[in-house]
């Protein structure tokens, strides 16, 4: 029987060919594995707002005889997944009383970081670093919560001497940047549920003109991941707020570090220019 990882691999492999309703089922399954493993097909259909038959057909499209086989495949991963959850719950219980908010938030972000590291593919990292270093121009797009990692990436790459600009508000500013986009450029789309329509459209436009695309998102079947040449999945689970950007920031830190090791001379030269500019500014004051 296939494991939950195989279920995810099967979904990712055929996601682009699924119908709109089947894509809804796919995203729900990947975001709610525990619920799907015990809820009935009718319950899942009701939560998504589709028919039970659509859920069953989705299972058959993945290669399972029916919904019970999909559930069995997901349950196989539970010993490992539950151990991770129990570890976190035990740590939370031992570290703090109920009202110790800082410890809860930090423990949650630590778990997001550990799980994101597990998902990080070295081959994808290497390919993304190469694309960034070779791009004629780099456009980073991220709105709302995604604006924080987008701005951090822009500042980091600019300090290293790379031709980067970021758009964090969409609208006319994004339209202008997309109009200037060339096939030799690279677009980095950053987005988490619920995904910004304009960020998705920016990635789609990059595909149309032949520009390379990197996605930093929270699901391998998110609209951004499906459009990207290279995609990174980061955990964004929050305590009170629905999304934590900490793992995304850490991933960007990893990209920046890898880029600096790939082009050390250029990076040092760019950083010296930044440092010299700061010294001149201080002397003027």
RAFEN-V662263 format. One record per backbone hydrogen bond with DSSP energy under -1.0 kcal/mol. CO is the residue of the C=O (numbers start at 1). NH is the residue of the N-H. E is the energy in kcal/mol with one decimal. If there is no record, write none. Layout:
[[CO;NH;E] [CO;NH;E]]
This chain:
[[3;7;-1.7] [4;8;-2.4] [5;9;-2.5] [6;10;-2.8] [7;11;-2.4] [8;12;-2.7] [9;13;-2.1] [10;14;-1.5] [11;15;-1.3] [14;17;-1.5] [15;18;-1.6] [19;23;-2.3] [20;24;-1.4] [21;25;-1.8] [22;26;-2.6] [23;27;-2.4] [24;28;-2.1] [25;29;-2.7] [26;30;-2.2] [27;31;-1.8] [28;32;-1.4] [32;36;-2.6] [33;37;-2.0] [35;38;-1.3] [35;39;-3.0] [40;44;-2.2] [41;45;-2.5] [42;46;-2.1] [43;47;-2.1] [44;48;-2.0] [45;49;-2.3] [45;50;-2.3] [51;55;-1.2] [52;56;-2.2] [53;57;-2.7] [54;58;-2.0] [55;59;-1.9] [56;60;-2.0] [57;61;-2.2] [58;62;-1.5] [59;64;-2.3] [66;70;-1.3] [67;71;-2.4] [68;72;-2.2] [69;73;-2.0] [70;74;-2.0] [71;75;-2.4] [72;76;-1.0] [74;77;-1.6] [75;78;-1.7] [77;81;-2.4] [78;82;-3.8] [79;83;-1.5] [80;84;-1.7] [81;85;-2.3] [82;86;-3.3] [83;87;-2.3] [84;88;-2.1] [85;89;-2.8] [86;90;-2.7] [87;91;-2.2] [88;92;-2.7] [89;93;-2.5] [90;94;-2.2] [91;95;-2.1] [92;96;-1.3] [97;100;-1.8] [99;101;-1.8] [100;104;-1.6] [101;105;-2.6] [102;106;-2.6] [103;107;-2.3] [104;108;-2.1] [105;109;-2.3] [106;110;-2.2] [107;111;-1.9] [108;112;-2.1] [109;113;-2.3] [110;114;-2.3] [111;115;-2.4] [112;116;-2.2] [113;117;-2.2] [114;118;-1.7] [115;119;-1.3] [121;125;-2.3] [122;126;-2.5] [123;127;-2.2] [124;128;-2.6] [125;129;-2.3] [126;130;-2.0] [127;131;-2.2] [128;132;-2.3] [129;133;-2.3] [130;134;-1.8] [131;135;-1.3] [137;186;-2.5] [138;165;-2.2] [139;188;-2.9] [140;167;-2.8] [141;190;-2.8] [143;146;-1.9] [144;147;-1.7] [145;148;-1.1] [146;150;-1.8] [147;151;-2.5] [148;152;-2.1] [149;153;-2.3] [150;154;-2.2] [151;155;-2.5] [152;156;-2.2] [153;157;-2.5] [154;158;-2.4] [155;159;-2.1] [157;162;-2.3] [158;161;-1.6] [162;164;-1.6] [163;138;-2.7] [165;140;-2.6] [167;142;-1.9] [171;175;-2.0] [172;176;-2.3] [173;177;-1.8] [174;178;-2.5] [175;179;-1.8] [176;180;-1.2] [182;185;-2.0] [184;136;-2.4] [185;212;-1.6] [186;139;-3.0] [187;214;-2.5] [188;141;-2.9] [189;216;-2.4] [196;200;-2.0] [197;201;-2.4] [198;202;-1.9] [199;203;-1.9] [200;204;-2.3] [201;205;-2.5] [202;206;-1.9] [203;207;-1.8] [204;208;-1.8] [205;209;-1.8] [206;211;-2.2] [212;187;-2.5] [213;229;-1.9] [213;230;-1.5] [214;189;-2.7] [215;232;-2.7] [216;191;-2.0] [217;234;-2.7] [219;222;-1.7] [222;226;-2.1] [224;228;-1.2] [230;215;-2.5] [232;217;-2.6] [236;244;-1.9] [245;249;-2.2] [246;250;-2.2] [247;251;-2.3] [248;252;-2.2] [249;253;-2.3] [250;254;-2.0] [251;255;-2.3] [252;256;-2.7] [253;257;-2.4] [254;258;-2.5] [255;259;-2.4] [256;260;-2.2] [257;261;-1.7] [258;262;-1.4] [259;263;-2.0] [263;267;-2.1] [264;268;-2.6] [265;269;-2.3] [266;270;-2.3] [267;271;-2.5] [268;272;-2.1] [269;273;-1.7] [270;274;-2.0] [271;275;-2.4] [272;276;-2.7] [273;277;-2.4] [274;278;-1.9] [275;279;-2.0] [276;280;-2.4] [277;281;-2.0] [278;282;-2.3] [279;283;-2.1] [280;284;-1.8] [281;285;-1.2]]
